[in-house]
């Protein structure tokens, strides 16, 4: 497959790196140095130029391309790039946008702007944050098989009753599979005797009810959140508040700009909008922000988000989630005390990679950047998996964990003697090096 990626920033680079292993990838960027830098680190062709220029897209071979992905930081550039590409050929066009109004226009008139698939960064980020808020200690949440199966990445607190127990001792949930343990920089495929340590990150796959029950077992003192505070009335903050209202929450939202605060108050009937600087410690103490169960920082600046979350944690807030625009800072944020750092660029790159890859798989979730994946496949009649028990399949796929199976809408917890049938939806955890092996047998 030939893929043209316009924009060699953080999002475009991640997409190119993921796709270049199995596809012919051409990257276009107006900055020649940034475009050239990609050719040194990965097997891609680069071209310096403006993606909205017909001549540049022709030189990039868009006429012969299967997919064009417009992923610059500018919404209008991405929209025009996709429209220009449709004048040259019939490549499937994907546009990244930040403003939800473009997404709403595209959704109302299918294929508006000449775009086949549109991804809105702010909405994706807000959805990711709200998914994490709902589960104490969760670092990441993704749904599979139409919502019947959930992948959750939990962090084990130091005082957790699950710490120092073996997986067999902690495995009290019938519809749950322990897929992986992430310890420091290592990804471990656990067995029953693997001992869970505090600060481990555990990836589980199972029925949503069992995932919630396991979350409660990890941190029994942390019930579901009640008091949620959002810092910053940016588009992401606004979308988070809206999604929380839809889930019957009544969040508090802090916005220092008076005009923006009035606008938010008019549109968020169940949200208490407070007009102030969220880094004003006297204000935070007066409003008892330290009593909040969760604080989400969605300011426009990484440094302000870091300061707001650390102040809240110091005042006693149980859990702090920060939006981090610079993806490389995410690990640093979590190292200094932020519980979860969410990168809009990373979330967007994952969604585009997920969409392009899901043309042969049903659904994909990226783990630890791109070091591992959770994959959903539908078993075809000619699949090597069909009609075989799992204990037979895993001898060929030793680094793969079968997390869940759905059959005719019902949930099945995979065990060694479970026979895979044609039409089953199978949710699998695999380290990135094993993904090609899975592709060969499905």
C-alpha positions as CSV (number, residue, x, y, z in Angstrom):
1,X,0.0,0.0,0.0
2,X,1.3,3.5,-0.9
3,X,0.7,6.1,1.8
4,X,1.4,9.8,1.6
5,X,1.6,11.6,4.9
6,X,1.5,15.5,4.8
7,X,3.1,16.9,7.9
8,X,6.3,15.6,9.5
9,X,5.6,16.8,13.1
10,X,5.0,14.6,16.1
11,X,1.8,13.1,14.7
12,X,3.0,12.6,11.1
13,X,6.3,11.1,12.3
14,X,4.5,8.6,14.5
15,X,2.2,7.6,11.7
16,X,5.0,7.2,9.2
17,X,7.1,5.2,11.6
18,X,4.3,2.8,12.3
19,X,3.3,2.3,8.6
20,X,6.7,2.2,6.9
21,X,7.4,-1.3,8.2
22,X,4.8,-2.8,5.8
23,X,4.0,0.0,3.4
24,X,5.6,2.4,1.0
25,X,5.4,5.8,2.8
26,X,6.1,9.3,1.4
27,X,6.2,12.2,3.9
28,X,5.7,15.8,2.7
29,X,6.5,18.8,4.9
30,X,7.1,22.4,4.2
31,X,10.2,22.3,6.4
32,X,12.9,20.5,4.3
33,X,15.1,19.8,7.3
34,X,12.2,18.2,9.2
35,X,11.2,16.1,6.2
36,X,14.8,15.0,5.5
37,X,15.3,14.0,9.2
38,X,12.7,11.3,8.8
39,X,14.7,9.5,6.1
40,X,17.6,9.0,8.4
41,X,15.6,7.2,11.1
42,X,13.1,5.2,9.0
43,X,12.5,3.7,5.6
44,X,10.4,6.5,4.1
45,X,10.7,8.9,1.2
46,X,10.6,12.6,2.0
47,X,9.6,15.6,0.0
48,X,9.9,19.3,1.0
49,X,6.9,21.4,-0.1
50,X,3.4,22.7,0.7
51,X,0.8,19.9,0.9
52,X,-1.9,22.2,-0.5
53,X,0.1,22.7,-3.7
54,X,-1.1,20.5,-6.6
55,X,2.4,20.2,-8.1
56,X,3.8,19.0,-4.7
57,X,1.2,16.3,-4.3
58,X,1.7,15.2,-7.9
59,X,5.4,14.9,-7.2
60,X,4.7,12.9,-4.0
61,X,2.7,10.4,-6.2
62,X,-0.7,11.0,-4.8
63,X,-2.2,9.8,-8.1
64,X,-0.9,6.3,-7.3
65,X,-1.5,6.5,-3.5
66,X,-4.0,4.3,-1.6
67,X,-4.2,6.7,1.4
68,X,-3.4,10.3,2.0
69,X,-3.1,11.5,5.6
70,X,-3.1,15.3,6.2
71,X,-1.6,15.7,9.7
72,X,-0.1,19.2,10.0
73,X,-0.9,21.4,13.0
74,X,-3.2,23.6,10.9
75,X,-6.8,22.6,10.3
76,X,-7.3,24.6,7.1
77,X,-4.1,23.2,5.6
78,X,-5.2,19.7,6.3
79,X,-8.7,20.3,4.8
80,X,-7.3,21.9,1.6
81,X,-4.7,19.2,1.2
82,X,-7.4,16.5,1.2
83,X,-9.5,18.5,-1.3
84,X,-6.5,19.0,-3.5
85,X,-5.7,15.3,-3.4
86,X,-9.1,14.4,-4.7
87,X,-8.4,16.5,-7.8
88,X,-5.4,14.2,-8.6
89,X,-6.6,10.7,-7.8
90,X,-8.9,8.6,-5.7
91,X,-6.7,8.0,-2.6
92,X,-8.6,7.5,0.7
93,X,-8.2,10.9,2.4
94,X,-7.8,11.3,6.2
95,X,-7.7,14.7,7.8
96,X,-6.7,15.7,11.3
97,X,-8.5,18.7,12.7
98,X,-8.5,20.4,16.1
99,X,-11.8,22.4,15.9
100,X,-15.0,20.3,16.5
101,X,-17.0,22.6,14.1
102,X,-15.1,21.1,11.1
103,X,-16.0,17.6,12.3
104,X,-19.7,18.6,12.8
105,X,-19.8,20.0,9.2
106,X,-18.1,16.8,7.8
107,X,-20.5,14.6,9.8
108,X,-23.6,16.4,8.5
109,X,-22.5,16.1,4.9
110,X,-20.7,12.9,4.4
111,X,-17.4,13.3,2.5
112,X,-17.6,17.1,2.9
113,X,-14.4,18.9,1.9
114,X,-13.4,15.8,-0.2
115,X,-12.4,14.0,3.1
116,X,-13.2,10.3,3.6
117,X,-12.4,10.2,7.3
118,X,-11.9,13.1,9.8
119,X,-10.4,12.9,13.2
120,X,-10.9,15.7,15.8
121,X,-8.0,15.9,18.2
122,X,-9.8,17.7,21.0
123,X,-12.8,15.3,21.0
124,X,-10.5,12.3,21.0
125,X,-8.5,13.7,23.9
126,X,-11.7,14.6,25.9
127,X,-13.0,11.0,25.4
128,X,-9.7,9.5,26.5
129,X,-9.7,11.7,29.7
130,X,-13.3,10.8,30.6
131,X,-12.6,7.1,30.1
132,X,-9.7,7.4,32.5
133,X,-11.7,9.4,35.1
134,X,-14.3,6.7,35.4
135,X,-11.8,4.1,36.7
136,X,-9.6,4.8,39.7
137,X,-5.9,4.1,39.0
138,X,-6.6,3.5,35.2
139,X,-4.0,4.8,32.9
140,X,-5.7,3.9,29.6
141,X,-9.0,2.4,28.5
142,X,-10.2,1.1,25.2
143,X,-13.3,-0.8,24.1
144,X,-13.5,-3.8,21.7
145,X,-16.2,-6.0,20.2
146,X,-18.8,-3.3,20.2
147,X,-18.3,-2.6,23.9
148,X,-18.4,-6.2,25.1
149,X,-14.7,-6.3,25.8
150,X,-12.6,-3.7,27.6
151,X,-8.8,-3.3,27.7
152,X,-7.6,-1.4,30.8
153,X,-4.2,-0.4,31.9
154,X,-4.1,0.0,35.7
155,X,-1.3,1.3,37.9
156,X,-0.9,-0.6,41.2
157,X,-0.6,1.9,44.2
158,X,2.0,1.3,46.9
159,X,-0.6,0.4,49.5
160,X,-2.7,-1.8,47.2
161,X,-3.9,-5.2,48.5
162,X,-3.0,-6.6,45.1
163,X,0.7,-5.8,45.5
164,X,3.0,-8.7,46.5
165,X,0.4,-11.2,45.4
166,X,0.9,-13.6,42.5
167,X,-1.3,-13.3,39.4
168,X,-3.0,-16.6,40.5
169,X,-3.9,-15.1,43.9
170,X,-5.1,-11.9,42.4
171,X,-7.1,-13.6,39.6
172,X,-10.5,-13.7,41.3
173,X,-12.5,-12.5,38.3
174,X,-13.9,-15.1,35.9
175,X,-14.2,-12.8,32.9
176,X,-10.8,-11.2,33.1
177,X,-7.4,-12.1,31.6
178,X,-4.1,-10.6,32.8
179,X,-2.4,-9.8,29.5
180,X,0.8,-8.0,30.5
181,X,2.7,-6.4,33.3
182,X,4.8,-3.3,32.6
183,X,7.6,-2.9,35.1
184,X,10.1,-0.1,34.6
185,X,10.9,-0.4,30.9
186,X,10.0,-4.1,30.6
187,X,6.9,-5.7,29.3
188,X,6.2,-9.0,31.0
189,X,3.8,-11.7,29.8
190,X,2.7,-13.0,33.2
191,X,1.9,-16.5,34.3
192,X,0.1,-17.6,37.5
193,X,3.3,-17.4,39.6
194,X,4.3,-13.9,38.4
195,X,4.3,-11.7,41.5
196,X,2.7,-8.3,41.2
197,X,4.7,-5.3,42.6
198,X,3.6,-1.9,43.6
199,X,4.0,0.7,40.8
200,X,3.5,-2.1,38.2
201,X,1.2,-1.2,35.3
202,X,-1.1,-4.2,34.6
203,X,-2.9,-4.6,31.3
204,X,-6.1,-6.6,31.7
205,X,-8.6,-7.7,29.0
206,X,-12.1,-8.8,29.9
207,X,-15.7,-7.9,30.4
208,X,-16.2,-4.3,31.5
209,X,-17.9,-5.4,34.8
210,X,-14.8,-7.5,35.7
211,X,-12.5,-4.7,34.7
212,X,-14.3,-2.3,37.1
213,X,-14.3,-5.0,39.8
214,X,-10.5,-5.5,39.4
215,X,-10.0,-1.7,39.5
216,X,-11.9,-1.6,42.9
217,X,-9.7,-4.5,44.2
218,X,-6.5,-2.6,43.3
219,X,-7.6,0.5,45.2
220,X,-10.5,-0.4,47.5
221,X,-10.2,3.0,49.3
222,X,-10.8,4.8,46.0
223,X,-14.4,4.7,45.0
224,X,-15.7,6.1,41.8
225,X,-15.1,9.9,41.6
226,X,-17.7,12.3,42.7
227,X,-16.0,15.7,42.8
228,X,-14.2,16.4,39.5
229,X,-12.5,19.8,38.8
230,X,-11.5,20.9,35.4
231,X,-8.8,23.6,35.1
232,X,-9.0,25.6,31.9
233,X,-11.9,26.3,29.6
234,X,-10.1,25.3,26.4
235,X,-12.0,23.3,23.8
236,X,-10.7,20.1,25.5
237,X,-11.9,21.4,28.9
238,X,-15.3,22.3,27.5
239,X,-15.6,18.9,25.8
240,X,-14.6,17.0,29.0
241,X,-17.2,19.0,31.0
242,X,-19.9,18.2,28.4
243,X,-19.1,14.4,28.4
244,X,-19.1,14.4,32.2
245,X,-22.5,16.1,32.3
246,X,-23.8,13.4,29.9
247,X,-22.7,10.9,32.6
248,X,-24.6,12.7,35.3
249,X,-21.5,14.4,36.9
250,X,-21.7,18.0,38.1
251,X,-18.1,19.1,37.7
252,X,-16.4,22.4,38.7
253,X,-14.5,24.3,35.9
254,X,-12.0,27.0,36.5
255,X,-11.4,29.6,33.8
256,X,-9.6,32.9,34.3
257,X,-10.9,34.7,31.1
258,X,-14.2,36.4,32.1
259,X,-15.7,36.3,28.7
260,X,-14.8,32.7,28.1
261,X,-16.1,31.8,31.6
262,X,-19.5,33.4,30.8
263,X,-19.6,31.5,27.5
264,X,-18.9,28.2,29.3
265,X,-21.5,28.9,32.0
266,X,-24.2,29.5,29.4
267,X,-23.5,26.2,27.7
268,X,-22.7,23.9,30.6
269,X,-25.9,23.9,32.8
270,X,-24.6,21.2,35.2
271,X,-21.1,22.6,35.6
272,X,-20.1,25.2,38.2
273,X,-17.9,27.7,36.3
274,X,-15.4,29.6,38.6
275,X,-13.6,32.6,37.2
276,X,-10.1,32.7,38.5
277,X,-6.4,31.8,38.0
278,X,-6.0,28.1,38.7
279,X,-2.5,28.7,40.0
280,X,-3.7,31.1,42.7
281,X,-3.1,29.0,45.8
282,X,-5.4,31.2,48.0
283,X,-8.3,30.7,45.6
284,X,-7.6,26.9,45.4
285,X,-7.7,26.6,49.2
286,X,-10.8,28.8,49.5
287,X,-12.6,26.6,46.9
288,X,-11.4,23.4,48.7
289,X,-9.9,22.1,45.5
290,X,-7.8,19.7,47.6
291,X,-11.0,17.9,48.4
292,X,-11.6,16.9,44.8
293,X,-11.4,13.3,43.7
294,X,-10.0,14.2,40.3
295,X,-8.5,17.3,38.9
296,X,-8.0,17.6,35.1
297,X,-5.7,20.3,33.8
298,X,-6.6,21.4,30.2
299,X,-4.8,24.7,30.0
300,X,-3.1,25.7,26.7
301,X,0.4,25.5,28.1
302,X,2.3,22.4,29.4
303,X,4.0,24.3,32.2
304,X,0.8,25.7,33.5
305,X,-0.8,22.3,33.4
306,X,2.1,20.8,35.4
307,X,1.9,23.6,37.9
308,X,-1.9,23.3,38.4
309,X,-1.8,19.6,38.9
310,X,1.1,19.6,41.3
311,X,-0.5,22.4,43.3
312,X,-3.7,20.4,43.5
313,X,-1.9,17.3,44.6
314,X,-0.1,19.3,47.3
315,X,-3.5,20.5,48.5
316,X,-4.8,16.9,48.7
317,X,-6.5,16.1,45.4
318,X,-6.6,12.4,45.1
319,X,-5.8,12.1,41.4
320,X,-4.5,14.6,38.8
321,X,-4.7,14.2,35.0
322,X,-2.8,16.7,32.8
323,X,-3.0,17.4,29.0
324,X,0.6,17.4,27.7
325,X,1.0,18.9,24.3
326,X,4.6,17.9,23.9
327,X,4.4,14.1,23.9
328,X,8.0,13.6,25.1
329,X,7.0,15.3,28.3
330,X,4.4,12.7,29.3
331,X,6.8,10.4,31.1
332,X,8.4,13.4,32.8
333,X,5.0,14.6,34.1
334,X,4.2,11.2,35.5
335,X,7.7,10.9,37.1
336,X,7.2,14.2,39.1
337,X,3.8,13.4,40.5
338,X,1.1,13.8,37.8
339,X,-1.0,10.6,37.9
340,X,-1.8,10.4,34.2
341,X,-0.5,12.6,31.3
342,X,-2.6,12.6,28.2
343,X,-1.0,13.7,24.9
344,X,-3.5,14.9,22.2
345,X,-0.9,14.3,19.5
346,X,-0.3,10.8,20.7
347,X,-4.0,10.1,21.0
348,X,-4.5,11.4,17.4
349,X,-1.6,9.4,16.0
350,X,-2.9,6.2,17.6
351,X,-6.4,6.8,16.2
352,X,-5.1,7.3,12.6
353,X,-2.8,4.3,12.9
354,X,-5.7,2.3,14.3
355,X,-7.9,3.3,11.5
356,X,-5.4,2.6,8.7
357,X,-4.5,-0.8,10.3
358,X,-8.1,-1.7,11.0
359,X,-8.7,-2.0,7.3
360,X,-7.4,-5.5,7.9
361,X,-8.1,-5.8,11.6
362,X,-11.3,-4.9,13.4
363,X,-9.8,-2.7,16.1
364,X,-6.4,-1.8,17.6
365,X,-5.1,-0.2,20.8
366,X,-1.5,0.9,21.1
367,X,0.3,0.1,24.4
368,X,3.4,1.9,25.7
369,X,3.6,4.1,22.6
370,X,4.0,1.5,20.0
371,X,5.7,-1.3,21.9
372,X,2.7,-3.5,22.1
373,X,-0.8,-3.7,20.7
374,X,-4.2,-5.1,21.7
375,X,-5.8,-6.3,18.5
376,X,-9.4,-7.4,17.6
377,X,-9.8,-9.8,14.7
378,X,-12.8,-11.6,13.2
379,X,-11.9,-15.2,12.5
380,X,-12.3,-16.0,8.8
381,X,-13.1,-19.5,7.3
382,X,-9.5,-19.7,5.9
383,X,-7.8,-18.5,9.1
384,X,-5.3,-20.9,10.7
385,X,-7.0,-20.1,14.1
386,X,-10.4,-21.6,13.0
387,X,-11.2,-24.9,14.7
388,X,-8.1,-25.1,16.8
389,X,-7.9,-24.9,20.6
390,X,-5.9,-22.0,22.1
391,X,-3.3,-24.2,23.7
392,X,-2.4,-25.4,20.2
393,X,-2.3,-21.9,18.7
394,X,-0.1,-20.4,21.5
395,X,2.7,-22.9,20.7
396,X,3.1,-21.0,17.4
397,X,2.5,-17.6,19.0
398,X,4.4,-17.7,22.4
399,X,4.4,-14.0,23.0
400,X,0.7,-13.5,22.4
401,X,-2.1,-13.5,25.0
402,X,-5.7,-14.3,24.1
403,X,-7.6,-11.9,26.2
404,X,-11.2,-12.4,25.2
405,X,-13.5,-13.9,22.6
406,X,-17.0,-12.9,21.7
407,X,-19.3,-15.3,19.9
408,X,-22.8,-14.4,18.7
409,X,-22.7,-11.4,21.1
410,X,-21.7,-13.5,24.1
411,X,-18.5,-13.2,26.1
412,X,-16.1,-16.1,26.4
413,X,-13.0,-16.1,28.7
414,X,-10.3,-17.9,26.6
415,X,-8.7,-20.9,28.3
416,X,-6.4,-23.6,26.9
417,X,-9.2,-25.9,25.7
418,X,-11.3,-23.1,24.2
419,X,-11.8,-23.9,20.5
420,X,-11.8,-20.8,18.2
421,X,-14.7,-20.8,15.7
422,X,-15.2,-19.1,12.4
423,X,-16.9,-15.7,13.1
424,X,-15.5,-15.3,16.6
425,X,-14.1,-11.9,17.5
426,X,-10.8,-12.5,19.3
427,X,-9.1,-9.8,21.3
428,X,-5.3,-10.4,21.5
429,X,-2.4,-8.7,23.3
430,X,0.9,-8.9,21.4
431,X,4.3,-7.3,21.7
432,X,5.0,-5.3,18.5
433,X,7.5,-7.9,17.2
434,X,4.8,-10.6,17.2
435,X,2.2,-8.6,15.2
436,X,3.5,-9.9,11.9
437,X,3.2,-13.5,13.1
438,X,-0.4,-12.9,14.0
439,X,-1.1,-11.3,10.6
440,X,0.3,-14.4,9.0
441,X,-2.1,-16.8,10.7
442,X,-5.3,-14.8,10.7
